[in-house]
Amino acid sequence: MSSQIPSPDQWDEVWAADLDVLRNLRENGDLPDVPREVDVSFRGPMDALRRLQAACENFGFTVQEFIEADEEGEPWLFLVRTQTTDDDAMRDLTMTYLQIEDSFGVECDGWGCVAQTEKK
């Protein structure tokens, strides 16, 4: 089993992409300290996605949707958890989905959320 810790190069590449999304959110008025649902999607072999589906609560997620076959016939798992989008919370999310990739042999296809522009 591998170490479940991304290499510095892998981390830098993934975190830079996540920072682009965060910048876009903030440029559109997002308040990072307001909790909201953040979804993360994964692709990979059906058996690996099923194992992740069964274990996702261990990572603080619930299943949002499981698509057994998309338009290309590939499975796709969407997980969701409620959190803020401040830098610390997002670093934790990024580290978590990298660990999930490593542990389950799946690939994160991205994350997303609706910008929160007012306090609740």
C-alpha positions as CSV (number, residue, x, y, z in Angstrom):
1,M,0.0,0.0,0.0
2,S,1.3,3.4,-0.8
3,S,1.9,6.2,1.7
4,Q,-1.3,8.2,1.1
5,I,0.6,11.4,1.2
6,P,0.9,13.2,-2.1
7,S,4.3,14.1,-3.4
8,P,5.1,17.9,-3.2
9,D,4.8,18.1,-7.0
10,Q,1.4,16.4,-7.0
11,W,0.2,18.6,-4.1
12,D,1.4,21.8,-5.8
13,E,-0.4,20.9,-9.1
14,V,-3.7,19.9,-7.5
15,W,-3.7,22.8,-4.9
16,A,-3.0,25.3,-7.7
17,A,-6.0,24.1,-9.6
18,D,-8.1,24.3,-6.4
19,L,-6.9,27.8,-5.8
20,D,-8.1,28.8,-9.2
21,V,-11.6,27.6,-8.4
22,L,-11.5,29.4,-5.0
23,R,-10.3,32.6,-6.6
24,N,-13.2,32.4,-9.1
25,L,-15.7,31.8,-6.2
26,R,-14.3,34.8,-4.2
27,E,-14.3,37.1,-7.3
28,N,-18.0,36.3,-7.5
29,G,-18.7,37.4,-3.9
30,D,-18.3,34.1,-2.1
31,L,-18.0,34.4,1.7
32,P,-15.6,31.6,2.5
33,D,-16.6,31.3,6.2
34,V,-20.3,30.4,5.4
35,P,-20.8,26.6,5.5
36,R,-22.3,25.0,2.4
37,E,-22.5,21.7,0.6
38,V,-19.3,20.9,-1.3
39,D,-19.5,18.0,-3.7
40,V,-16.6,15.9,-4.9
41,S,-16.8,13.5,-7.8
42,F,-14.8,10.4,-8.5
43,R,-14.4,8.1,-11.5
44,G,-12.8,4.6,-11.6
45,P,-13.6,0.9,-11.6
46,M,-17.1,0.1,-10.4
47,D,-15.9,-2.1,-7.6
48,A,-13.6,0.7,-6.3
49,L,-16.4,3.2,-6.4
50,R,-18.7,0.8,-4.6
51,R,-16.1,0.4,-1.9
52,L,-15.7,4.2,-1.6
53,Q,-19.5,4.6,-1.5
54,A,-19.6,2.2,1.5
55,A,-16.7,4.0,3.3
56,C,-17.4,7.6,2.4
57,E,-18.8,8.5,5.9
58,N,-15.3,7.7,7.2
59,F,-14.1,10.8,5.3
60,G,-17.0,13.0,6.4
61,F,-19.0,12.5,3.2
62,T,-22.4,11.2,2.2
63,V,-23.4,10.0,-1.2
64,Q,-25.0,12.6,-3.4
65,E,-25.4,10.4,-6.5
66,F,-24.0,7.2,-8.0
67,I,-24.2,7.0,-11.8
68,E,-23.6,3.4,-12.9
69,A,-23.1,4.5,-16.5
70,D,-22.7,8.0,-17.9
71,E,-23.0,8.9,-21.6
72,E,-19.7,7.1,-22.1
73,G,-20.8,4.0,-20.1
74,E,-18.5,4.9,-17.2
75,P,-19.5,4.9,-13.5
76,W,-19.3,8.2,-11.6
77,L,-19.7,8.7,-7.8
78,F,-20.6,12.1,-6.3
79,L,-20.0,12.7,-2.6
80,V,-20.9,15.7,-0.6
81,R,-20.2,17.2,2.8
82,T,-21.0,20.5,4.5
83,Q,-18.0,22.8,5.1
84,T,-16.7,26.3,4.6
85,T,-14.4,27.2,1.7
86,D,-11.7,29.0,3.7
87,D,-8.2,28.0,2.8
88,D,-7.7,25.6,5.8
89,A,-11.0,23.7,5.1
90,M,-10.1,23.5,1.4
91,R,-6.6,22.2,2.1
92,D,-8.2,19.5,4.2
93,L,-10.7,18.7,1.4
94,T,-7.9,18.5,-1.1
95,M,-5.8,16.2,1.1
96,T,-8.8,14.1,1.8
97,Y,-9.7,13.5,-1.9
98,L,-6.0,12.8,-2.7
99,Q,-6.0,10.2,0.1
100,I,-9.2,8.7,-1.3
101,E,-7.7,8.5,-4.7
102,D,-4.7,6.6,-3.3
103,S,-6.7,4.4,-1.0
104,F,-9.4,3.3,-3.4
105,G,-7.7,3.5,-6.8
106,V,-10.1,6.1,-8.1
107,E,-9.6,9.5,-9.6
108,C,-11.1,12.8,-8.4
109,D,-12.9,14.4,-11.2
110,G,-13.3,17.7,-9.4
111,W,-15.2,19.5,-6.7
112,G,-17.8,22.2,-6.7
113,C,-20.2,24.3,-4.6
114,V,-22.6,27.2,-4.9
115,A,-21.1,30.5,-3.9
116,Q,-22.5,31.8,-0.7
117,T,-22.8,35.6,-1.0
118,E,-24.7,36.4,2.2
119,K,-24.6,35.3,5.9
120,K,-27.3,32.9,6.9
